[in-house]
Amino acid sequence: MAHKVEIFSADCPICRETIEMVKSSDCCKNSEIVVHKCEGDECCTPAKNYKIRTVPSIVVDGKLAIEGRPSLKDIKDVVGSVCCQ
């Protein structure tokens, strides 16, 4: 089953770096990756639903997995633990 990885971004350098790390991660290759650019009201509802307080944030299969700037190790450990199963 493919996993869904959602990235909430403000399109800043840190957010763009996070998006690239997720997209290039081996564990996310078979996952659906959705990027929400939080500009105006566009991602307010999904962000509120996940109780996101900061960007970048990563949601995996409907659960908030990472808030704030992740390291590559964070992505591999947290996102990979779900998506590589």
N, CA and C atoms as an extended XYZ file, in Angstrom:
255
Properties=species:S:1:pos:R:3:atomname:S:1:resname:S:1:resid:I:1 pbc="F F F"
N         0.837       -1.180        0.000 N   MET     1
C         0.000        0.000        0.000 CA  MET     1
C         0.880        1.242        0.000 C   MET     1
N         0.583        2.198       -0.863 N   ALA     2
C         1.341        3.445       -0.913 CA  ALA     2
C         0.961        4.326        0.268 C   ALA     2
N         1.947        4.987        0.800 N   HIS     3
C         1.724        5.894        1.919 CA  HIS     3
C         1.570        7.307        1.389 C   HIS     3
N         0.919        8.155        2.168 N   LYS     4
C         0.750        9.554        1.794 CA  LYS     4
C         1.592       10.408        2.719 C   LYS     4
N         2.494       11.184        2.120 N   VAL     5
C         3.353       12.094        2.864 CA  VAL     5
C         2.959       13.511        2.463 C   VAL     5
N         2.526       14.295        3.447 N   GLU     6
C         2.148       15.682        3.192 CA  GLU     6
C         3.182       16.598        3.840 C   GLU     6
N         3.632       17.579        3.070 N   ILE     7
C         4.609       18.538        3.570 CA  ILE     7
C         3.954       19.909        3.565 C   ILE     7
N         3.951       20.563        4.705 N   PHE     8
C         3.414       21.913        4.832 CA  PHE     8
C         4.579       22.882        4.769 C   PHE     8
N         4.495       23.825        3.830 N   SER     9
C         5.631       24.677        3.497 CA  SER     9
C         5.211       26.132        3.367 C   SER     9
N         6.129       27.028        3.706 N   ALA    10
C         5.927       28.461        3.463 CA  ALA    10
C         6.750       28.899        2.258 C   ALA    10
N         7.301       27.935        1.530 N   ASP    11
C         8.129       28.179        0.355 CA  ASP    11
C         9.386       28.988        0.684 C   ASP    11
N         9.892       28.815        1.899 N   CYS    12
C        11.141       29.457        2.303 CA  CYS    12
C        12.286       28.481        2.008 C   CYS    12
N        13.535       28.919        2.109 N   PRO    13
C        14.657       28.012        1.832 CA  PRO    13
C        14.649       26.740        2.684 C   PRO    13
N        14.313       26.850        3.951 N   ILE    14
C        14.287       25.673        4.827 CA  ILE    14
C        13.182       24.715        4.386 C   ILE    14
N        12.031       25.255        4.021 N   CYS    15
C        10.927       24.414        3.552 CA  CYS    15
C        11.282       23.731        2.233 C   CYS    15
N        11.889       24.469        1.318 N   ARG    16
C        12.278       23.879        0.029 CA  ARG    16
C        13.304       22.771        0.236 C   ARG    16
N        14.226       22.977        1.169 N   GLU    17
C        15.223       21.948        1.488 CA  GLU    17
C        14.526       20.695        2.040 C   GLU    17
N        13.551       20.885        2.887 N   THR    18
C        12.800       19.762        3.466 CA  THR    18
C        12.060       18.987        2.377 C   THR    18
N        11.430       19.702        1.460 N   ILE    19
C        10.711       19.053        0.358 CA  ILE    19
C        11.668       18.201       -0.459 C   ILE    19
N        12.834       18.738       -0.779 N   GLU    20
C        13.814       17.989       -1.574 CA  GLU    20
C        14.334       16.765       -0.826 C   GLU    20
N        14.556       16.900        0.493 N   MET    21
C        15.032       15.754        1.268 CA  MET    21
C        13.986       14.632        1.270 C   MET    21
N        12.709       14.995        1.431 N   VAL    22
C        11.651       13.977        1.431 CA  VAL    22
C        11.558       13.325        0.055 C   VAL    22
N        11.540       14.138       -0.992 N   LYS    23
C        11.407       13.600       -2.349 CA  LYS    23
C        12.581       12.713       -2.743 C   LYS    23
N        13.770       12.999       -2.219 N   SER    24
C        14.945       12.213       -2.588 CA  SER    24
C        15.175       11.016       -1.665 C   SER    24
N        14.415       10.922       -0.587 N   SER    25
C        14.568        9.810        0.351 CA  SER    25
C        14.130        8.496       -0.297 C   SER    25
N        14.959        7.490       -0.198 N   ASP    26
C        14.632        6.181       -0.773 CA  ASP    26
C        13.322        5.633       -0.233 C   ASP    26
N        13.037        5.902        1.029 N   CYS    27
C        11.832        5.360        1.644 CA  CYS    27
C        10.552        6.017        1.133 C   CYS    27
N        10.667        7.174        0.495 N   CYS    28
C         9.469        7.866        0.028 CA  CYS    28
C         9.224        7.685       -1.464 C   CYS    28
N        10.058        6.911       -2.119 N   LYS    29
C         9.959        6.759       -3.578 CA  LYS    29
C         8.598        6.220       -4.026 C   LYS    29
N         7.972        5.346       -3.245 N   ASN    30
C         6.684        4.763       -3.620 CA  ASN    30
C         5.511        5.419       -2.905 C   ASN    30
N         5.769        6.553       -2.269 N   SER    31
C         4.720        7.248       -1.530 CA  SER    31
C         4.134        8.380       -2.351 C   SER    31
N         2.893        8.695       -2.065 N   GLU    32
C         2.273        9.887       -2.652 CA  GLU    32
C         2.754       11.076       -1.826 C   GLU    32
N         3.392       12.039       -2.478 N   ILE    33
C         3.909       13.213       -1.777 CA  ILE    33
C         3.083       14.420       -2.201 C   ILE    33
N         2.497       15.089       -1.203 N   VAL    34
C         1.674       16.269       -1.447 CA  VAL    34
C         2.309       17.443       -0.717 C   VAL    34
N         2.525       18.534       -1.435 N   VAL    35
C         3.100       19.735       -0.829 CA  VAL    35
C         1.998       20.777       -0.703 C   VAL    35
N         1.791       21.244        0.527 N   HIS    36
C         0.832       22.314        0.796 CA  HIS    36
C         1.630       23.591        1.005 C   HIS    36
N         1.482       24.550        0.099 N   LYS    37
C         2.157       25.838        0.268 CA  LYS    37
C         1.225       26.733        1.073 C   LYS    37
N         1.662       27.057        2.261 N   CYS    38
C         0.828       27.803        3.198 CA  CYS    38
C         0.932       29.308        2.930 C   CYS    38
N         0.154       29.720        1.951 N   GLU    39
C         0.068       31.131        1.603 CA  GLU    39
C        -1.398       31.518        1.698 C   GLU    39
N        -1.692       32.506        2.484 N   GLY    40
C        -3.079       32.909        2.639 CA  GLY    40
C        -3.876       31.821        3.339 C   GLY    40
N        -5.100       31.587        2.861 N   ASP    41
C        -5.997       30.621        3.506 CA  ASP    41
C        -5.907       29.222        2.913 C   ASP    41
N        -5.063       29.023        1.876 N   GLU    42
C        -5.036       27.758        1.139 CA  GLU    42
C        -4.836       26.538        2.013 C   GLU    42
N        -3.903       26.575        2.925 N   CYS    43
C        -3.654       25.368        3.726 CA  CYS    43
C        -4.077       25.538        5.176 C   CYS    43
N        -4.838       26.564        5.469 N   CYS    44
C        -5.252       26.776        6.857 CA  CYS    44
C        -6.071       25.614        7.406 C   CYS    44
N        -7.037       25.135        6.638 N   THR    45
C        -7.891       24.059        7.135 CA  THR    45
C        -7.111       22.772        7.370 C   THR    45
N        -6.346       22.270        6.369 N   PRO    46
C        -5.579       21.050        6.653 CA  PRO    46
C        -4.575       21.244        7.795 C   PRO    46
N        -3.924       22.404        7.847 N   ALA    47
C        -2.953       22.657        8.914 CA  ALA    47
C        -3.636       22.647       10.277 C   ALA    47
N        -4.804       23.238       10.367 N   LYS    48
C        -5.555       23.234       11.630 CA  LYS    48
C        -5.990       21.825       11.993 C   LYS    48
N        -6.403       21.043       10.988 N   ASN    49
C        -6.824       19.668       11.256 CA  ASN    49
C        -5.711       18.845       11.883 C   ASN    49
N        -4.472       19.097       11.464 N   TYR    50
C        -3.320       18.364       12.007 CA  TYR    50
C        -2.688       19.072       13.204 C   TYR    50
N        -3.240       20.241       13.579 N   LYS    51
C        -2.714       21.041       14.698 CA  LYS    51
C        -1.261       21.466       14.454 C   LYS    51
N        -0.970       21.824       13.209 N   ILE    52
C         0.374       22.261       12.837 CA  ILE    52
C         0.586       23.678       13.356 C   ILE    52
N         1.735       23.879       14.008 N   ARG    53
C         2.058       25.180       14.593 CA  ARG    53
C         3.202       25.879       13.883 C   ARG    53
N         3.953       25.133       13.072 N   THR    54
C         5.113       25.709       12.401 CA  THR    54
C         5.362       24.990       11.082 C   THR    54
N         6.074       25.640       10.203 N   VAL    55
C         6.485       25.002        8.956 CA  VAL    55
C         8.005       25.036        8.884 C   VAL    55
N         8.600       24.087        8.242 N   PRO    56
C         7.966       22.954        7.582 CA  PRO    56
C         7.444       21.935        8.595 C   PRO    56
N         6.404       21.245        8.195 N   SER    57
C         5.865       20.124        8.964 CA  SER    57
C         5.565       18.995        8.004 C   SER    57
N         5.723       17.766        8.497 N   ILE    58
C         5.503       16.586        7.668 CA  ILE    58
C         4.452       15.706        8.338 C   ILE    58
N         3.441       15.346        7.548 N   VAL    59
C         2.366       14.466        7.998 CA  VAL    59
C         2.468       13.181        7.186 C   VAL    59
N         2.439       12.039        7.867 N   VAL    60
C         2.513       10.748        7.185 CA  VAL    60
C         1.245        9.961        7.512 C   VAL    60
N         0.526        9.602        6.468 N   ASP    61
C        -0.723        8.833        6.615 CA  ASP    61
C        -1.667        9.449        7.641 C   ASP    61
N        -1.796       10.784        7.567 N   GLY    62
C        -2.748       11.480        8.417 CA  GLY    62
C        -2.291       11.772        9.832 C   GLY    62
N        -1.016       11.505       10.138 N   LYS    63
C        -0.496       11.754       11.488 CA  LYS    63
C         0.696       12.690       11.397 C   LYS    63
N         0.693       13.729       12.234 N   LEU    64
C         1.801       14.674       12.265 CA  LEU    64
C         3.057       13.942       12.712 C   LEU    64
N         4.080       13.936       11.855 N   ALA    65
C         5.296       13.177       12.138 CA  ALA    65
C         6.458       14.074       12.546 C   ALA    65
N         6.609       15.214       11.890 N   ILE    66
C         7.737       16.113       12.158 CA  ILE    66
C         7.254       17.553       12.070 C   ILE    66
N         7.631       18.361       13.064 N   GLU    67
C         7.386       19.804       13.016 CA  GLU    67
C         8.724       20.510       13.075 C   GLU    67
N         8.888       21.514       12.234 N   GLY    68
C        10.130       22.274       12.230 CA  GLY    68
C        11.149       21.664       11.282 C   GLY    68
N        12.338       22.242       11.274 N   ARG    69
C        13.393       21.836       10.338 CA  ARG    69
C        13.925       20.443       10.684 C   ARG    69
N        13.688       19.478        9.796 N   PRO    70
C        14.199       18.126       10.069 CA  PRO    70
C        15.591       17.935        9.482 C   PRO    70
N        16.310       17.013       10.044 N   SER    71
C        17.568       16.584        9.430 CA  SER    71
C        17.240       15.408        8.507 C   SER    71
N        18.173       15.037        7.673 N   LEU    72
C        17.973       13.867        6.817 CA  LEU    72
C        17.758       12.630        7.680 C   LEU    72
N        18.468       12.558        8.807 N   LYS    73
C        18.303       11.428        9.731 CA  LYS    73
C        16.876       11.397       10.288 C   LYS    73
N        16.327       12.572       10.636 N   ASP    74
C        14.941       12.635       11.131 CA  ASP    74
C        13.975       12.070       10.101 C   ASP    74
N        14.165       12.472        8.855 N   ILE    75
C        13.278       12.007        7.792 CA  ILE    75
C        13.402       10.500        7.625 C   ILE    75
N        14.629       10.001        7.598 N   LYS    76
C        14.825        8.556        7.446 CA  LYS    76
C        14.255        7.795        8.633 C   LYS    76
N        14.470        8.312        9.843 N   ASP    77
C        14.000        7.625       11.047 CA  ASP    77
C        12.469        7.661       11.178 C   ASP    77
N        11.899        8.844       11.051 N   VAL    78
C        10.478        9.016       11.320 CA  VAL    78
C         9.621        8.636       10.108 C   VAL    78
N         9.914        9.242        8.970 N   VAL    79
C         9.121        8.961        7.764 CA  VAL    79
C         9.450        7.563        7.252 C   VAL    79
N        10.705        7.221        7.253 N   GLY    80
C        11.125        5.906        6.768 CA  GLY    80
C        10.580        4.764        7.579 C   GLY    80
N        10.388        4.971        8.882 N   SER    81
C         9.859        3.889        9.728 CA  SER    81
C         8.446        3.502        9.309 C   SER    81
N         7.719        4.433        8.708 N   VAL    82
C         6.362        4.142        8.228 CA  VAL    82
C         6.381        3.731        6.765 C   VAL    82
N         7.053        4.507        5.934 N   CYS    83
C         6.980        4.316        4.488 CA  CYS    83
C         7.808        3.127        3.989 C   CYS    83
N         8.770        2.682        4.747 N   CYS    84
C         9.614        1.564        4.293 CA  CYS    84
C         9.080        0.209        4.743 C   CYS    84
N         7.954        0.183        5.383 N   GLN    85
C         7.402       -1.089        5.866 CA  GLN    85
C         6.748       -1.851        4.745 C   GLN    85
